[in-house]
Amino acid sequence: MFGLIEKDLRLTFARKQTLLIFFIMALVMGISMDGSFIVGYLTMLAAVISIGTISYDEYDNGFAFLMTLPFGRKTYVREKYLFCLIMSTAAWCIGAVLYFIGNTVRRSGVNMVEELPMLIALIPVMYLSSALMIPIQLKYGSEKSRIALFILFGCIAVLIFGAKTFFSSMENPITELIQTIENLSPTVILLTVITVCALASGVSYMLSIRIMGKKEF
């Protein structure tokens, strides 16, 4: 497990110039922009970079070599989920520091303690995006997975737009539910988000195990 994590870290930091450019962009945005966009940006970026290590593994028939090493397919899948969590959490910490520095420089007077639960909620939400991408990447590979993700997010966008159009033409039956959610404390919302994302990630993990078990190299 630790050997796989070290491998992925080395693959990630092999692109030092790209990572440096992303960090400079994040630093500029963290200082110049209002809001917590920088935290979500870095967390999502780390998730995408983490998923990219699967493409490196499958490059030039790399899976066939990896599977000759002393670890099983379940261990490989488990490491990918763990690595994405580590990278997302580390990027969130950097983003939170830049967000705090930016607010201090601008003297915006934002109460970081009050915003902390909502900022923490970005970790499971962004991690969920990784959990959605891992089985797709394992199933279709780096090239076909882009098409599959495009179709998936396209369907989600259509559903959201359709629901918005539907509810705008009638008395919205979920208004009361939305108002109830807004009245909940940030801590309750955070725990709910973590629970939902954990359950969805668990389903994704089981699906990835099944996909990886059926792959032929």
C-alpha atoms as a printed R data frame, in Angstrom:
    type eleno elety resid chain resno       x      y       z
1   ATOM     1    CA   MET     A     1   0.000  0.000   0.000
2   ATOM     2    CA   PHE     A     2   2.663  2.515   1.050
3   ATOM     3    CA   GLY     A     3   4.745  1.590  -1.993
4   ATOM     4    CA   LEU     A     4   1.804  2.398  -4.273
5   ATOM     5    CA   ILE     A     5   1.239  5.719  -2.518
6   ATOM     6    CA   GLU     A     6   4.929  6.574  -2.928
7   ATOM     7    CA   LYS     A     7   4.710  5.632  -6.621
8   ATOM     8    CA   ASP     A     8   1.743  7.947  -7.167
9   ATOM     9    CA   LEU     A     9   3.427 10.774  -5.256
10  ATOM    10    CA   ARG     A    10   6.497 10.445  -7.425
11  ATOM    11    CA   LEU     A    11   4.353 10.416 -10.579
12  ATOM    12    CA   THR     A    12   2.495 13.503  -9.362
13  ATOM    13    CA   PHE     A    13   5.550 15.547  -8.395
14  ATOM    14    CA   ALA     A    14   7.356 14.566 -11.579
15  ATOM    15    CA   ARG     A    15   5.270 17.343 -13.172
16  ATOM    16    CA   LYS     A    16   6.853 20.043 -11.022
17  ATOM    17    CA   GLN     A    17   6.483 22.863 -13.543
18  ATOM    18    CA   THR     A    18   2.767 22.233 -14.030
19  ATOM    19    CA   LEU     A    19   2.173 22.019 -10.282
20  ATOM    20    CA   LEU     A    20   4.145 25.233  -9.750
21  ATOM    21    CA   ILE     A    21   1.986 27.066 -12.299
22  ATOM    22    CA   PHE     A    22  -1.186 25.813 -10.618
23  ATOM    23    CA   PHE     A    23   0.130 26.886  -7.220
24  ATOM    24    CA   ILE     A    24   1.011 30.387  -8.443
25  ATOM    25    CA   MET     A    25  -2.468 30.717  -9.979
26  ATOM    26    CA   ALA     A    26  -4.016 29.569  -6.713
27  ATOM    27    CA   LEU     A    27  -1.866 32.016  -4.731
28  ATOM    28    CA   VAL     A    28  -2.939 34.934  -6.926
29  ATOM    29    CA   MET     A    29  -6.616 33.940  -6.740
30  ATOM    30    CA   GLY     A    30  -6.432 33.402  -2.996
31  ATOM    31    CA   ILE     A    31  -5.151 36.928  -2.431
32  ATOM    32    CA   SER     A    32  -7.185 38.775  -5.054
33  ATOM    33    CA   MET     A    33 -10.566 36.997  -5.028
34  ATOM    34    CA   ASP     A    34 -13.288 37.143  -2.429
35  ATOM    35    CA   GLY     A    35 -15.036 34.003  -1.212
36  ATOM    36    CA   SER     A    36 -13.878 30.449  -0.694
37  ATOM    37    CA   PHE     A    37 -13.452 29.635  -4.393
38  ATOM    38    CA   ILE     A    38  -9.749 29.043  -3.897
39  ATOM    39    CA   VAL     A    39 -10.396 26.212  -1.421
40  ATOM    40    CA   GLY     A    40 -12.740 24.365  -3.776
41  ATOM    41    CA   TYR     A    41 -10.456 25.050  -6.756
42  ATOM    42    CA   LEU     A    42  -7.388 23.492  -5.181
43  ATOM    43    CA   THR     A    43  -9.329 20.548  -3.754
44  ATOM    44    CA   MET     A    44 -10.906 19.745  -7.124
45  ATOM    45    CA   LEU     A    45  -7.559 20.206  -8.879
46  ATOM    46    CA   ALA     A    46  -5.929 17.720  -6.519
47  ATOM    47    CA   ALA     A    47  -8.722 15.226  -7.187
48  ATOM    48    CA   VAL     A    48  -8.236 15.497 -10.960
49  ATOM    49    CA   ILE     A    49  -4.455 15.146 -10.660
50  ATOM    50    CA   SER     A    50  -4.880 12.101  -8.408
51  ATOM    51    CA   ILE     A    51  -7.182 10.404 -10.919
52  ATOM    52    CA   GLY     A    52  -4.577 11.100 -13.592
53  ATOM    53    CA   THR     A    53  -2.230  8.588 -11.985
54  ATOM    54    CA   ILE     A    54  -4.472  5.811 -13.326
55  ATOM    55    CA   SER     A    55  -3.668  6.986 -16.857
56  ATOM    56    CA   TYR     A    56   0.050  6.714 -16.062
57  ATOM    57    CA   ASP     A    57  -0.483  3.200 -14.708
58  ATOM    58    CA   GLU     A    58  -2.229  1.980 -17.850
59  ATOM    59    CA   TYR     A    59   0.193  3.718 -20.229
60  ATOM    60    CA   ASP     A    60   2.252  1.332 -22.374
61  ATOM    61    CA   ASN     A    61   0.548 -1.732 -20.883
62  ATOM    62    CA   GLY     A    62   1.609 -0.695 -17.398
63  ATOM    63    CA   PHE     A    63  -1.198 -2.581 -15.661
64  ATOM    64    CA   ALA     A    64   0.224 -5.896 -16.845
65  ATOM    65    CA   PHE     A    65   3.500 -5.060 -15.083
66  ATOM    66    CA   LEU     A    66   1.908 -3.660 -11.924
67  ATOM    67    CA   MET     A    67  -0.186 -6.777 -11.408
68  ATOM    68    CA   THR     A    68   2.988 -8.896 -11.264
69  ATOM    69    CA   LEU     A    69   4.040 -7.056  -8.102
70  ATOM    70    CA   PRO     A    70   3.193 -8.439  -4.629
71  ATOM    71    CA   PHE     A    71  -0.215 -6.806  -4.109
72  ATOM    72    CA   GLY     A    72  -3.734 -7.662  -5.180
73  ATOM    73    CA   ARG     A    73  -6.216 -5.796  -7.316
74  ATOM    74    CA   LYS     A    74  -8.276 -4.819  -4.286
75  ATOM    75    CA   THR     A    75  -5.189 -3.225  -2.766
76  ATOM    76    CA   TYR     A    76  -4.625 -1.238  -5.944
77  ATOM    77    CA   VAL     A    77  -8.184  0.084  -5.925
78  ATOM    78    CA   ARG     A    78  -8.066  0.814  -2.187
79  ATOM    79    CA   GLU     A    79  -4.845  2.788  -2.655
80  ATOM    80    CA   LYS     A    80  -6.404  4.957  -5.361
81  ATOM    81    CA   TYR     A    81  -9.265  5.983  -3.090
82  ATOM    82    CA   LEU     A    82  -6.862  6.602  -0.205
83  ATOM    83    CA   PHE     A    83  -4.461  8.568  -2.398
84  ATOM    84    CA   CYS     A    84  -7.281 10.781  -3.695
85  ATOM    85    CA   LEU     A    85  -8.366 11.451  -0.114
86  ATOM    86    CA   ILE     A    86  -4.818 12.333   0.966
87  ATOM    87    CA   MET     A    87  -4.277 14.669  -1.981
88  ATOM    88    CA   SER     A    88  -7.676 16.332  -1.634
89  ATOM    89    CA   THR     A    89  -7.175 16.908   2.096
90  ATOM    90    CA   ALA     A    90  -3.661 18.292   1.597
91  ATOM    91    CA   ALA     A    91  -4.878 20.636  -1.164
92  ATOM    92    CA   TRP     A    92  -7.786 21.735   1.042
93  ATOM    93    CA   CYS     A    93  -5.351 22.647   3.823
94  ATOM    94    CA   ILE     A    94  -3.256 24.738   1.421
95  ATOM    95    CA   GLY     A    95  -6.389 26.390   0.040
96  ATOM    96    CA   ALA     A    96  -7.687 27.164   3.540
97  ATOM    97    CA   VAL     A    97  -4.376 28.806   4.470
98  ATOM    98    CA   LEU     A    98  -4.409 30.909   1.271
99  ATOM    99    CA   TYR     A    99  -8.050 31.813   1.921
100 ATOM   100    CA   PHE     A   100  -7.176 32.955   5.449
101 ATOM   101    CA   ILE     A   101  -4.174 34.955   4.181
102 ATOM   102    CA   GLY     A   102  -6.290 36.571   1.459
103 ATOM   103    CA   ASN     A   103  -8.958 37.617   3.945
104 ATOM   104    CA   THR     A   104  -6.293 38.984   6.264
105 ATOM   105    CA   VAL     A   105  -4.682 41.019   3.475
106 ATOM   106    CA   ARG     A   106  -8.045 42.403   2.342
107 ATOM   107    CA   ARG     A   107  -9.208 42.823   5.954
108 ATOM   108    CA   SER     A   108 -12.600 41.482   4.924
109 ATOM   109    CA   GLY     A   109 -13.505 40.584   8.500
110 ATOM   110    CA   VAL     A   110 -14.733 37.090   7.591
111 ATOM   111    CA   ASN     A   111 -15.293 34.864  10.622
112 ATOM   112    CA   MET     A   112 -13.305 31.749   9.765
113 ATOM   113    CA   VAL     A   113 -14.768 29.812  12.709
114 ATOM   114    CA   GLU     A   114 -18.314 30.260  11.384
115 ATOM   115    CA   GLU     A   115 -17.270 29.341   7.834
116 ATOM   116    CA   LEU     A   116 -15.167 26.349   8.861
117 ATOM   117    CA   PRO     A   117 -17.975 23.712   8.683
118 ATOM   118    CA   MET     A   118 -18.909 24.789   5.151
119 ATOM   119    CA   LEU     A   119 -15.253 24.795   4.117
120 ATOM   120    CA   ILE     A   120 -14.752 21.315   5.573
121 ATOM   121    CA   ALA     A   121 -17.796 20.130   3.613
122 ATOM   122    CA   LEU     A   122 -15.798 20.783   0.432
123 ATOM   123    CA   ILE     A   123 -13.538 17.817   1.224
124 ATOM   124    CA   PRO     A   124 -16.210 15.063   1.041
125 ATOM   125    CA   VAL     A   125 -17.968 16.781  -1.862
126 ATOM   126    CA   MET     A   126 -14.811 17.035  -3.965
127 ATOM   127    CA   TYR     A   127 -13.753 13.558  -2.871
128 ATOM   128    CA   LEU     A   128 -17.082 12.278  -4.136
129 ATOM   129    CA   SER     A   129 -16.159 13.579  -7.587
130 ATOM   130    CA   SER     A   130 -13.026 11.414  -7.399
131 ATOM   131    CA   ALA     A   131 -15.115  8.439  -6.317
132 ATOM   132    CA   LEU     A   132 -17.336  8.938  -9.353
133 ATOM   133    CA   MET     A   133 -14.384  9.182 -11.736
134 ATOM   134    CA   ILE     A   134 -12.334  6.213 -10.503
135 ATOM   135    CA   PRO     A   135 -14.677  3.405 -11.688
136 ATOM   136    CA   ILE     A   136 -15.229  5.220 -15.002
137 ATOM   137    CA   GLN     A   137 -11.484  5.577 -15.491
138 ATOM   138    CA   LEU     A   138 -10.888  1.913 -14.652
139 ATOM   139    CA   LYS     A   139 -13.711  0.754 -16.901
140 ATOM   140    CA   TYR     A   140 -13.106  2.821 -20.033
141 ATOM   141    CA   GLY     A   141  -9.500  3.982 -19.809
142 ATOM   142    CA   SER     A   142  -8.135  7.502 -20.136
143 ATOM   143    CA   GLU     A   143  -9.539  8.238 -23.604
144 ATOM   144    CA   LYS     A   144 -13.021  6.744 -23.421
145 ATOM   145    CA   SER     A   145 -13.508  7.933 -19.839
146 ATOM   146    CA   ARG     A   146 -13.478 11.562 -21.035
147 ATOM   147    CA   ILE     A   147 -16.429 10.801 -23.311
148 ATOM   148    CA   ALA     A   148 -18.200  8.882 -20.541
149 ATOM   149    CA   LEU     A   149 -17.703 11.753 -18.083
150 ATOM   150    CA   PHE     A   150 -18.921 14.263 -20.675
151 ATOM   151    CA   ILE     A   151 -22.096 12.213 -21.174
152 ATOM   152    CA   LEU     A   152 -22.571 11.776 -17.412
153 ATOM   153    CA   PHE     A   153 -22.229 15.466 -16.572
154 ATOM   154    CA   GLY     A   154 -24.332 16.340 -19.620
155 ATOM   155    CA   CYS     A   155 -27.150 14.144 -18.330
156 ATOM   156    CA   ILE     A   156 -26.842 15.721 -14.870
157 ATOM   157    CA   ALA     A   157 -27.031 19.216 -16.414
158 ATOM   158    CA   VAL     A   158 -30.110 18.249 -18.440
159 ATOM   159    CA   LEU     A   159 -31.816 16.829 -15.341
160 ATOM   160    CA   ILE     A   160 -31.053 19.957 -13.323
161 ATOM   161    CA   PHE     A   161 -32.277 22.257 -16.101
162 ATOM   162    CA   GLY     A   162 -35.386 20.121 -16.608
163 ATOM   163    CA   ALA     A   163 -36.171 20.108 -12.894
164 ATOM   164    CA   LYS     A   164 -35.707 23.861 -12.711
165 ATOM   165    CA   THR     A   165 -38.060 24.401 -15.654
166 ATOM   166    CA   PHE     A   166 -40.612 21.997 -14.241
167 ATOM   167    CA   PHE     A   167 -40.704 23.508 -10.792
168 ATOM   168    CA   SER     A   168 -40.708 27.089 -12.097
169 ATOM   169    CA   SER     A   169 -43.986 26.435 -13.914
170 ATOM   170    CA   MET     A   170 -45.805 25.338 -10.764
171 ATOM   171    CA   GLU     A   171 -45.868 25.861  -7.054
172 ATOM   172    CA   ASN     A   172 -42.569 24.442  -5.936
173 ATOM   173    CA   PRO     A   173 -43.248 21.452  -3.659
174 ATOM   174    CA   ILE     A   174 -39.712 21.395  -2.261
175 ATOM   175    CA   THR     A   175 -39.559 25.020  -1.142
176 ATOM   176    CA   GLU     A   176 -40.426 24.061   2.419
177 ATOM   177    CA   LEU     A   177 -37.732 21.370   2.382
178 ATOM   178    CA   ILE     A   178 -35.129 23.860   1.124
179 ATOM   179    CA   GLN     A   179 -36.100 26.335   3.827
180 ATOM   180    CA   THR     A   180 -35.804 23.598   6.453
181 ATOM   181    CA   ILE     A   181 -32.313 22.734   5.225
182 ATOM   182    CA   GLU     A   182 -31.298 26.390   5.306
183 ATOM   183    CA   ASN     A   183 -32.413 26.595   8.926
184 ATOM   184    CA   LEU     A   184 -30.229 23.672   9.957
185 ATOM   185    CA   SER     A   185 -26.984 24.339  11.767
186 ATOM   186    CA   PRO     A   186 -23.757 24.143   9.710
187 ATOM   187    CA   THR     A   187 -22.601 21.204  11.824
188 ATOM   188    CA   VAL     A   188 -25.712 19.148  11.004
189 ATOM   189    CA   ILE     A   189 -25.332 19.970   7.302
190 ATOM   190    CA   LEU     A   190 -21.653 18.980   7.449
191 ATOM   191    CA   LEU     A   191 -22.418 15.617   9.073
192 ATOM   192    CA   THR     A   192 -25.166 14.972   6.521
193 ATOM   193    CA   VAL     A   193 -22.853 15.762   3.618
194 ATOM   194    CA   ILE     A   194 -20.125 13.513   5.030
195 ATOM   195    CA   THR     A   195 -22.597 10.650   5.510
196 ATOM   196    CA   VAL     A   196 -24.057 10.905   2.006
197 ATOM   197    CA   CYS     A   197 -20.626 11.188   0.373
198 ATOM   198    CA   ALA     A   198 -19.282  8.277   2.431
199 ATOM   199    CA   LEU     A   199 -22.164  6.029   1.355
200 ATOM   200    CA   ALA     A   200 -21.789  7.035  -2.298
201 ATOM   201    CA   SER     A   201 -18.017  6.500  -2.115
202 ATOM   202    CA   GLY     A   202 -18.599  3.052  -0.617
203 ATOM   203    CA   VAL     A   203 -20.812  2.095  -3.552
204 ATOM   204    CA   SER     A   204 -18.194  3.481  -5.943
205 ATOM   205    CA   TYR     A   205 -15.470  1.473  -4.200
206 ATOM   206    CA   MET     A   206 -17.386 -1.794  -4.512
207 ATOM   207    CA   LEU     A   207 -18.048 -1.042  -8.179
208 ATOM   208    CA   SER     A   208 -14.356 -0.322  -8.789
209 ATOM   209    CA   ILE     A   209 -13.388 -3.600  -7.089
210 ATOM   210    CA   ARG     A   210 -15.732 -5.466  -9.407
211 ATOM   211    CA   ILE     A   211 -14.452 -3.659 -12.512
212 ATOM   212    CA   MET     A   212 -10.812 -4.225 -11.597
213 ATOM   213    CA   GLY     A   213 -11.467 -7.880 -10.846
214 ATOM   214    CA   LYS     A   214 -12.844 -8.448 -14.348
215 ATOM   215    CA   LYS     A   215 -10.078 -6.575 -16.206
216 ATOM   216    CA   GLU     A   216  -7.765 -8.639 -18.401
217 ATOM   217    CA   PHE     A   217  -4.181 -7.583 -18.978
